[in-house]
Amino acid sequence: MKKSLIALAVASAVSAPAFAATSNVDIYGKLHVSASFVDDQPDAISDLQFTSNASRIGFKGSEDLGGGLKAIWQIESG
């Protein structure tokens, strides 16, 4: 799950500048993350784990095409 969260964060950071020029883009989402600290034995290595629990991010927007036409779009990743 760590890899998917990292990929999602990178994709968001890369795509954000592309959407910045468009003023009619909405960014939405939900972040459901849990952290677990595992320490089984005194001699064992402790482990801190972050888990995504149905987190998602989405982008939606519209563009006026002229002549009374309008294009709408939406993309979401979970």
N, C-alpha and C positions, 0 to 999 in steps of 0.2 A: 504494500500500500504506500510505502514511502516514495517509491519511484513514480507512482501515478500522481501523488501530490506535488512532487517536484516538477514533473512534466506539466501539470496544470498551471503551476505558478510561472514557469518559464513561458508557456504559451500565452498566458495572460499578459506578462510583461512585454513580450514581443508584439502582440497584436494591439496593445493599448495605444502606441503611437500612431498606428495606421488609422484607428478610429478617432483619434484626437482632432483631425481636420474636419470631421463630420459632426455637426452640432446636434443631430437628432438621433443619438445612440444612447440607449439605456443599458447600464450594466447592473445585473442583479445576481443573486445567488444565496446559498445557505451554507454555512460552515458548521459542520458537526464533527468535532475532533475530540478524541479521548487520548489521554496519556496514561501509560501503565509503567510502573517501576517494579522490576522483578529482582528480588534478592533472595534466592533459595538457600544458599549455604554461606557461611562466613568466609570460606576459602574460594567460593565461586565468583565469577565476574558479574557485577550488577548490570542490568540492562534497562534502558529507558526506551519505550516504544510509543510512537504516535500512530494512531489509527484513524482513518477517515470513515465516518459512519453516515453514508448517504450525503456527502457534501456535493455541491454543484455550483457552477458558475455559468452565466448566460449573457448573451449580447443580443439586443433586438433594436431595430430601427426602421426608418422609412425614408424614401427619397422621392421627391416630386419630379416626375418625368416630363411634365408639361402636357398641354392639351387635355387636362383633366385626368391624367393618368398618374398613379402613385404606385411605387414598388415598396413592398414591405418584406422584411426578412427577420429571421431569428435563428440563433445557433446556441446550443446548450450542451454542456459536458458535465457528466457526473461520475 
